Amino acid sequence: MKKRLTLFWVVSLISGLFLFTSVGDPLAAPATVKIGVMYSITGAGSAVGKIQIDGAKLALKQANEKGGVMLGGKRVKVEAVIRDDETKPDVAVRRYREYINDDIKIIVGGTFAHVSQALNEQIKGGQAYFMATNGIEEKVFRKEEKAPYYISTLGAVDGIGRMCADYVAKTYKPKHVMLFLPDYAYGRGAARGAHKIFGSKYPHIKVSETWSPVGTPDFTSYIIKIKEAKPDVVMMGHWGGDAINALKQVYELGLRKDAKVFFNSIITTLAIGVPPEALEGVTMGMWWFHDLRGLKDPETVKAVDELTKAWRKEYGEPPDPFAVFAYLGMQETLRGIELANSLDPGKVYEALMNRPDYMSVKGPAKWRVDGRPDYKYAKFIVDGKSPKEKKDKWDIANVVDVYTGEELCLPLKEMGW
């Protein structure tokens, strides 16, 4: 009898522990891990949003080919729950609430800055983890502004202005620079960054501005105004269809004969829409490029080559920089889940902050406390190829330099951290 009672208590204790673990640990039973993937499938950002989804999906496919993410002591398959923000902040907020209602609190997304910034406001109470994989105004990352679990692989548009201004000033030593930018958040942020650098480090350089509305079909009057001002360098920074039209018309009106044209930040998807002769002789900044031959970093070159091969196999073309940042965002999110052994937004975010160093397909990187990465290779500098040099439509440029300066992110102290 005594033995039976002892056995009964042992069995009861084990059963109780099992029940407690099953109830107390929500990760004990999931068949799949669901991650929100929200980009602009329709609206003004659709051309970019669709390829960003490709990047997120490839990262998930590669993880699932290895069995999924390690969670709760086992490999668990990962599923993308894809939603369209329609390039509208109010729609993005509705989609976010749908995710929360479906108990999906880990989200990767972001095509246009104003949409991603609206989501920062929604999660200031720590309700979700949001990995923004597009450019955002720098003010979002200030300590008093940033939601606790808001993070971004790409960073801030202000940084584009700072890096490009620093590079232009050092490389071309101009007397007069014209900023030719689109009149909305993206352009304004780039202008702030450029003025900060020119004003603090190169005050002897004259800086002028020419602003064009978003959706401008004819840039003739703006380009003529620039030609009349006679700058040494024109720093352009348009986006979407505006970038294609502006570069075409810069070529047609012969601006390159009068000034050095430097395009702050372009992606492959936009560049292939520009006639090769209009890109020839234009120097451009790129966050990432699929052909880094010549870069003296075998590990990074190998990582880029391997991703490009995988991407071509999956999609029949090389990866676009914005798509790669979506890929990176999903990769790091999955790493955070594994490190945290949790789907809790705060634990995933903190796991990345506690293990900030990682090797990416952009080279060595490290997360900062403000949710942005420091990349060894902040920006790749490329020269547009002539029509005769191109092997195919994706062969748009040669990498001629790398920006490795300190202007990608403002010092943490300046950001309030």
CORWOKA-V692217 format. One record per backbone hydrogen bond with DSSP energy under -1.0 kcal/mol. NH is the residue of the N-H (numbers start at 1). CO is the residue of the C=O. Records with the same first field share a line. If there is no record, write none. Layout:
NH = CO, CO
//
This chain:
5 = 1
6 = 2
7 = 3
8 = 4
9 = 5
10 = 6
11 = 7
12 = 8
13 = 9
14 = 10
15 = 11
16 = 12
17 = 13
18 = 14
19 = 15
20 = 16
21 = 17
22 = 18
23 = 19
24 = 20
25 = 21
28 = 25
33 = 77
35 = 79
36 = 106
37 = 81
38 = 108
39 = 83
41 = 39
46 = 43
49 = 45
50 = 46
52 = 48
53 = 49
54 = 50
55 = 51
56 = 52
57 = 53
58 = 54
59 = 55
60 = 56
61 = 57
62 = 58
63 = 59
64 = 60
65 = 61
67 = 64
68 = 63
69 = 76
71 = 74
74 = 71
76 = 69
79 = 33
81 = 35
83 = 37
85 = 39
88 = 85
92 = 88
93 = 89
94 = 90
95 = 91
96 = 92
97 = 93
98 = 94
99 = 95
100 = 96
101 = 97
102 = 98
103 = 100
104 = 99
107 = 129
108 = 36
109 = 131
110 = 38
116 = 112
117 = 113
118 = 114
119 = 115
120 = 116
121 = 117
122 = 118
123 = 119
126 = 123
129 = 105
130 = 149
131 = 107
132 = 151
133 = 109
136 = 155
140 = 137
141 = 138
142 = 139
143 = 415
145 = 142
146 = 142
150 = 147
151 = 130
152 = 371
153 = 132
157 = 136
161 = 157
162 = 158
163 = 159
164 = 160
165 = 161
166 = 162
167 = 163
168 = 164
169 = 165
170 = 166
171 = 167
172 = 168
177 = 206
178 = 233
179 = 208
180 = 235
181 = 210
183 = 212
184 = 182
188 = 184
189 = 185
190 = 186
191 = 187
192 = 188
193 = 189
194 = 190
195 = 191
196 = 192
197 = 193
198 = 194
199 = 195
200 = 196
201 = 197
202 = 197
205 = 202
206 = 175
208 = 177
210 = 179
212 = 181
216 = 213
223 = 219
224 = 220
225 = 221
226 = 222
227 = 223
228 = 224
229 = 225
232 = 176
233 = 176
234 = 260
235 = 178
236 = 262
237 = 180
242 = 239
244 = 240
245 = 241
246 = 242
247 = 243
248 = 244
249 = 245
250 = 246
251 = 247
252 = 248
253 = 249
254 = 251
255 = 250
257 = 254
258 = 255
259 = 255
260 = 232
262 = 234
263 = 283
264 = 236
266 = 285
271 = 267
272 = 268
273 = 270
274 = 271
278 = 275
280 = 276
281 = 384
282 = 279
283 = 261
284 = 382
285 = 263
286 = 380
295 = 292
297 = 295
301 = 297
302 = 298
303 = 299
304 = 300
305 = 301
306 = 302
307 = 303
308 = 304
309 = 305
310 = 306
311 = 307
312 = 308
313 = 309
314 = 310
315 = 311
316 = 312
324 = 320
325 = 321
326 = 322
327 = 323
328 = 324
329 = 325
330 = 326
331 = 327
332 = 328
333 = 329
334 = 330
335 = 331
336 = 332
337 = 333
338 = 334
339 = 335
340 = 336
341 = 337
342 = 337
348 = 344
349 = 345
350 = 346
351 = 347
352 = 348
353 = 349
354 = 350
355 = 351
358 = 365
360 = 363
363 = 360
365 = 358
366 = 374
367 = 356
368 = 372
371 = 368
374 = 366
376 = 364
378 = 403
379 = 403
380 = 286
381 = 401
382 = 284
383 = 398
384 = 282
385 = 396
390 = 386
395 = 392
396 = 394
398 = 383
400 = 381
401 = 381
403 = 379
415 = 411
416 = 413
417 = 412
//
